[in-house]
Amino acid sequence: MLGGISIWQLLIVLGIIILIFGTKKIRNLGGDLGGAIKGFKQAVNEEDDDKSSAQSQQRVSHEEKRDSDTFEGRAEESGKEKEDVRK
């Protein structure tokens, strides 16, 4: 069978790798790979948090603009201007 790799073939390859590199180097390689994956996940999560905080800030600024566009918002602004003129 040319296409299939049996469990025995995988065990033989694993044994050869252990003989060549040793268990300590393989353990260090696994730890380094795990650390790299963890760092990548943190970076992706931070980027998502930055995007969501930017979107919430945009919503707040839009809400502030809406308040000033209403009739009540304009009345409040004109009342503030009159108070400033009186002082």
C-alpha positions in Angstrom: 0.0 0.0 0.0 1.6 3.2 -1.1 -0.8 5.7 0.3 -1.2 4.6 3.9 1.1 5.2 6.8 0.6 2.7 9.5 1.1 3.1 13.3 4.3 1.1 13.1 5.9 3.4 10.6 5.0 6.4 12.7 6.6 4.8 15.8 9.8 4.0 13.9 10.0 7.6 12.6 9.4 8.9 16.2 12.1 6.6 17.6 14.6 7.8 15.0 13.8 11.5 15.8 14.3 10.8 19.5 17.6 9.1 18.8 18.8 12.0 16.7 17.6 15.0 18.7 17.1 13.6 22.2 14.2 14.1 24.5 15.4 17.3 26.0 15.6 19.2 22.7 12.2 17.9 21.7 10.7 19.0 25.1 12.2 22.5 24.6 10.9 22.6 21.1 7.4 21.7 22.3 7.6 24.4 25.0 8.7 27.0 22.6 6.0 26.1 20.1 3.4 26.3 22.9 4.7 29.7 24.0 4.5 31.0 20.5 0.9 29.9 20.0 -0.1 31.4 23.4 1.5 34.7 22.4 -0.3 34.7 19.0 -3.6 34.1 20.7 -3.0 37.0 23.1 -2.1 39.3 20.3 -5.3 38.3 18.4 -7.4 38.9 21.5 -5.8 42.3 22.1 -6.5 43.3 18.5 -10.2 42.3 18.9 -10.4 44.3 22.2 -8.9 47.4 20.5 -11.4 47.1 17.6 -14.4 46.7 20.0 -13.3 49.7 22.2 -12.8 51.8 19.0 -16.3 50.9 17.9 -17.8 51.8 21.3 -16.0 55.2 21.3 -17.5 55.9 17.8 -21.0 55.0 19.1 -20.5 57.5 22.0 -19.4 60.3 19.7 -22.4 59.6 17.4 -24.7 59.7 20.4 -23.3 63.1 21.5 -23.8 64.5 18.1 -27.4 63.3 18.1 -28.1 65.0 21.4 -27.0 68.4 20.0 -29.0 67.9 16.8 -32.3 67.6 18.7 -34.5 70.5 19.5 -33.9 70.1 23.2 -30.1 69.9 22.6 -30.3 73.2 20.6 -32.3 74.8 23.3 -29.8 73.8 26.0 -27.0 75.1 23.8 -28.7 78.5 23.2 -29.5 78.7 27.0 -25.8 78.2 27.8 -24.8 80.9 25.3 -27.3 83.3 26.8 -25.9 82.6 30.3 -22.3 83.2 29.0 -23.3 86.5 27.5 -25.0 87.7 30.7 -21.8 87.0 32.7 
